[in-house]
Amino acid sequence: MEFKTHPKTKIGHIHLTVSDLEQSLKFYRDLLGFEITSFYGEQAVFLSAGGYHHHIGLNTWAGEGAPAPPSGYTGLYHFAILYPSRKELARVVRRLYEMNFKIDGASDHGVSESIYISDPDGNGIELYADRREENWPIDSNGRLEMTTKHLDVLALLSELDEDS
């Protein structure tokens, strides 16, 4: 019998080795808005959204100023931050534009809408919101049909028109 993970299993947090804790805090706390929940000595900090113990752990255990892994090697491609709605994704995208932060890409995957950025250490991050499951594209064989199409960022930002 094939072993399968329980369908309600979720990935709980990510813990990253960084080269500069303060620089990373400026990114995750000050730009993206995560809150510090605790420090672990002077070399690690934990951040979350909504009071969870931690969604993101950052550490300099490899040493302050440690170099990033070279391109072309295995390792983290990106991790993803799921926002609860399209409007919340639009809020963070507006924040990125207001802070003149570089956006690496923007895609419509059929099941979700995604913005791609990189943190100060070059770790790829996908900021995304899922579409309602009943609107996910299904092919003629009943399988999920994910795509990578251009994301209409202006249409995404129009979610915020009521807030103006």
C-alpha positions in Angstrom: 0.0 0.0 0.0 1.3 3.4 -0.9 1.9 5.8 2.0 0.3 9.2 1.7 0.6 12.3 3.9 -2.6 13.3 5.6 -4.5 15.8 3.3 -4.7 18.4 6.1 -0.9 18.6 6.5 0.5 22.0 6.0 4.1 23.4 5.8 4.4 25.4 9.0 7.4 27.6 8.7 10.7 28.3 7.0 14.1 28.9 8.7 16.8 30.7 6.7 20.5 31.2 7.3 21.1 34.9 6.5 24.3 37.0 6.3 23.0 40.1 8.2 20.2 39.8 10.7 19.4 43.5 10.8 19.2 43.7 7.0 16.9 40.7 6.9 14.7 42.2 9.6 14.3 45.3 7.6 13.1 43.1 4.7 10.8 40.7 6.6 9.6 43.0 9.4 9.7 46.5 7.9 8.9 45.8 4.2 6.6 42.7 4.4 5.2 43.4 7.8 5.9 40.3 9.8 6.1 40.7 13.6 9.0 39.6 15.8 7.8 36.9 18.2 11.1 36.1 19.9 14.9 36.3 19.7 17.1 33.3 20.2 20.2 34.9 21.6 21.8 37.5 19.3 22.0 35.3 16.2 18.4 34.3 15.5 15.0 35.9 15.4 11.5 34.4 14.8 8.7 36.3 13.0 5.1 35.7 12.4 1.7 37.0 11.2 -1.2 37.0 13.6 0.6 35.9 16.7 1.6 32.3 15.5 4.9 31.2 17.2 6.8 31.7 14.0 6.4 31.5 10.2 9.9 32.7 9.5 13.1 32.0 11.4 16.3 33.9 10.5 19.8 33.1 11.8 23.4 34.0 11.3 24.7 30.7 12.7 27.0 30.3 9.6 28.6 33.6 10.6 27.8 37.3 10.1 28.4 38.1 6.4 28.4 34.4 5.3 28.2 34.2 1.5 25.2 33.0 -0.4 25.4 29.6 -2.2 26.7 29.9 -5.7 24.2 29.9 -8.6 23.7 26.6 -10.3 23.7 24.4 -7.2 20.9 22.6 -5.5 19.1 24.3 -2.6 16.1 26.5 -2.1 14.5 27.7 -5.3 11.8 29.7 -3.5 9.4 29.6 -0.7 5.9 31.0 -0.8 3.8 33.2 1.4 0.0 32.6 1.0 -2.2 35.6 1.5 -5.8 35.0 2.6 -7.3 37.0 -0.3 -6.6 38.7 -3.6 -7.1 42.0 -1.8 -4.4 41.2 0.8 -2.0 40.3 -2.0 -2.8 43.6 -3.7 -2.0 45.4 -0.5 1.5 43.9 -0.3 2.1 44.6 -4.0 1.2 48.2 -3.5 3.6 48.3 -0.6 6.4 46.9 -2.8 5.7 49.7 -5.4 5.6 52.4 -2.7 8.9 51.3 -1.4 10.3 51.0 -4.9 11.2 47.4 -4.3 12.3 45.3 -7.3 9.7 42.7 -8.4 11.3 39.8 -10.2 8.1 38.5 -11.9 4.4 38.2 -11.8 2.3 35.2 -13.0 -1.2 33.9 -13.2 -1.0 30.2 -12.6 -4.7 29.5 -13.1 -5.0 28.3 -9.5 -3.4 31.4 -8.0 -1.9 34.8 -8.7 1.8 35.3 -7.8 4.4 38.0 -7.4 8.0 37.0 -7.2 10.7 38.8 -5.2 14.0 38.1 -3.6 15.2 38.8 0.0 18.5 40.5 0.8 20.3 37.1 0.6 18.9 36.2 -2.8 16.3 33.7 -1.5 13.3 33.6 -3.9 9.9 34.4 -2.5 6.5 33.9 -4.1 3.8 36.1 -2.7 0.5 34.7 -3.8 -3.3 34.3 -3.3 -5.2 31.2 -4.3 -8.3 31.4 -6.4 -11.4 29.7 -5.1 -10.9 25.9 -5.6 -14.1 25.6 -7.7 -12.5 28.0 -10.2 -9.3 26.1 -10.6 -8.8 25.0 -14.3 -9.4 21.2 -14.8 -8.4 19.5 -18.1 -10.5 17.0 -20.0 -9.0 14.1 -17.9 -10.1 15.7 -14.6 -6.6 16.8 -13.7 -5.5 20.2 -12.4 -4.1 22.3 -15.3 -1.7 24.9 -13.9 -0.4 27.5 -16.2 2.1 30.3 -16.2 0.6 33.3 -17.9 1.1 37.1 -17.6 -0.5 38.5 -14.4 -2.4 41.7 -14.9 -0.9 43.6 -12.0 -3.1 46.7 -12.6 -6.3 44.5 -12.3 -4.9 43.0 -9.1 -4.2 46.5 -7.7 -7.8 47.5 -8.7 -8.9 45.4 -5.7 -7.7 48.4 -3.6 -9.8 51.0 -5.4 -12.4 51.0 -2.6 -9.7 51.9 -0.1 -8.6 55.1 -1.9 
